[in-house]
Amino acid sequence: MSIGLVMDEPNKDDGIVLTEAQKRARRSRSIAIAVSLAVLVVLFYVMTLVKGPMILIRPM
């Protein structure tokens, strides 16, 4: 009577195996998302610096 696979032995039959082209496409998408996010963060930072002092100088 077998209880099952040992935790140290990965099941080779399960899962999706990606081709090299799919791995490259996934990596390219990940890099594009990371660059887009970095640009957005920098844009928000710059806008905060530009608008920051102007918000403080206003009538109460």
C-alpha positions in Angstrom: 0.0 0.0 0.0 1.5 3.3 -1.1 0.7 6.6 0.6 2.0 8.8 -2.2 5.0 10.7 -3.4 7.7 11.9 -1.1 7.8 15.7 -0.8 11.4 15.8 -2.0 10.5 14.2 -5.3 8.8 16.6 -7.8 6.2 15.0 -10.0 7.6 15.1 -13.5 4.2 14.4 -15.1 2.4 17.5 -13.9 2.7 21.1 -15.0 3.2 22.9 -18.3 6.6 22.9 -20.0 7.3 26.1 -21.8 9.4 26.2 -25.0 12.4 28.5 -25.2 10.4 31.0 -27.4 7.7 31.1 -24.7 10.2 31.6 -22.0 11.8 34.5 -23.9 8.4 36.1 -24.5 7.5 35.8 -20.8 10.8 37.4 -19.9 10.3 40.2 -22.4 6.8 40.9 -21.0 8.1 40.9 -17.5 10.9 43.4 -18.4 8.4 45.6 -20.2 6.1 45.6 -17.2 9.0 46.4 -14.8 10.2 49.3 -17.0 6.7 50.7 -17.3 6.2 50.6 -13.6 9.6 52.3 -13.0 8.7 55.0 -15.5 5.4 55.6 -13.7 7.0 55.8 -10.3 9.6 58.3 -11.6 6.7 60.3 -13.2 4.8 60.4 -10.0 8.0 61.4 -8.1 8.8 64.3 -10.5 5.2 65.5 -10.5 5.2 65.5 -6.7 8.4 67.6 -6.7 7.0 70.0 -9.3 3.6 70.5 -7.6 4.8 70.2 -4.0 6.0 73.8 -3.4 3.0 75.2 -5.3 0.5 73.5 -3.1 2.1 75.0 0.1 2.0 78.6 -1.3 -1.7 79.3 -1.5 -4.3 81.3 0.4 -5.8 79.7 3.4 
